[in-house]
Amino acid sequence: MTRTALVTGGNRGIGLEVCRQLARHGHRVVLTSRVEEDAHAAAESLAGERGIIPRQLDVSDPESVRACAGALAERGIEVEILVNNAGVLCHGGALDTDERDWARAFDVNVLGVIRTCRAFVPRMVERGWGRIVNVSSGMGTFSGSLTASPANYGVSKAAMNAYTVRLAAELPDSVKVNSVSPGWVRTRMGGDHATRSTEQGARGIVRAATLPDHGPTGQMMRDDRILDF
Ligand SMILES: NC(=O)c1ccc[n+]([C@@H]2O[C@H](COP(=O)([O-])OP(=O)(O)OC[C@H]3O[C@@H](n4cnc5c(N)ncnc54)[C@H](OP(=O)(O)O)[C@@H]3O)[C@@H](O)[C@H]2O)c1
């Protein structure tokens, strides 16, 4: 069945590839980017794919989130799949990270997710179907590399994971929310030495975005496996 998906940070890296794969699965994709021109340029780079709608969306700006949701609603576009992919990483430890870097990581990686969920998830509940994917990281899990990660990144992704669990507990089973780790992926954030391509990293995200009705919710996943938080 064709659905409408919205991807944050869809202009490059894993987000752009998620847009491509969702479009190839036949879904309509609202490709969003912090910078409007980047959304259009990215959509043009996917010119071979059908149903791509470029939109400006800065997840750290509540007004931008509201404006995007309002403009889509005005056009009668219902977001059924929300991929919270936008993310930032700053280096530093638990004590030496600058407070501005802590604030930025939490604004994008945690509050950004909460803002888009508050904007789009209530309609999913009303309409009785939805899928939310919070793009997380093994660095945000107690069972993984939280203690070896840049502190603001790992701690903010762990908070994102906690939000996934909490939101899942409040939602009906027809609206599923999961965290997904894409693995270590060759992007601007992951660097050139990462072990996975964007195609590989995006696949598990797309899988979680299109889960069947009996699929899991409130979980942490990588590819087709459920991981411990
Ligand atoms: N690469 C990896 O190895 C890896 C591993 C685990 C998890 N992840 C996660 O995967 C996701 C995508 O990462 P990536 O590797 O593709 O990184 P990337 O190439 O650095 O891309 C990050 C994306 O997030 C966007 N973004 C940043 N702040 C934003 C904001 N305020 N509003 C909207 N978009 C914003 C960026 O937009 P601009 O271009 O405008 O800056 C860009 O599109 C992130 O959540 C990251 O934490 C990546």
The ligand as a Gaussian input file, in Angstrom:
#p B3LYP/6-31G(d) Opt

LIG

0 1
 N       26.817000       7.787000       9.977000
 C       26.817000       6.952000      10.987000
 O       27.744000       6.129000      11.151000
 C       25.683000       6.931000      11.970000
 C       25.691000       5.937000      12.959000
 C       24.641000       5.880000      13.869000
 C       23.610000       6.783000      13.767000
 N       23.617000       7.745000      12.812000
 C       22.482000       8.681000      12.768000
 O       21.938000       8.711000      11.471000
 C       21.327000       9.984000      11.235000
 C       21.832000      10.550000       9.918000
 O       23.219000      10.723000      10.038000
 P       24.225000      10.818000       8.802000
 O       25.331000       9.884000       9.090000
 O       23.484000      10.765000       7.526000
 O       24.800000      12.282000       9.110000
 P       25.050000      13.553000       8.192000
 O       25.512000      13.169000       6.847000
 O       25.894000      14.433000       9.047000
 O       23.592000      14.162000       8.037000
 C       22.943000      14.749000       9.124000
 C       21.627000      15.296000       8.611000
 O       20.925000      15.896000       9.726000
 C       20.505000      17.178000       9.293000
 N       20.283000      18.112000      10.397000
 C       21.150000      18.534000      11.356000
 N       20.539000      19.442000      12.141000
 C       19.273000      19.599000      11.671000
 C       18.169000      20.387000      12.043000
 N       18.236000      21.256000      13.072000
 N       17.011000      20.278000      11.347000
 C       16.935000      19.432000      10.296000
 N       17.956000      18.675000       9.863000
 C       19.113000      18.752000      10.556000
 C       21.631000      17.658000       8.376000
 O       21.191000      18.771000       7.634000
 P       22.229000      19.910000       7.092000
 O       22.816000      19.351000       5.830000
 O       21.348000      21.088000       6.864000
 O       23.251000      20.131000       8.168000
 C       21.819000      16.388000       7.553000
 O       20.823000      16.284000       6.589000
 C       21.683000      10.854000      12.444000
 O       20.598000      10.893000      13.343000
 C       22.850000      10.117000      13.065000
 O       22.960000      10.370000      14.450000
 C       24.637000       7.842000      11.909000

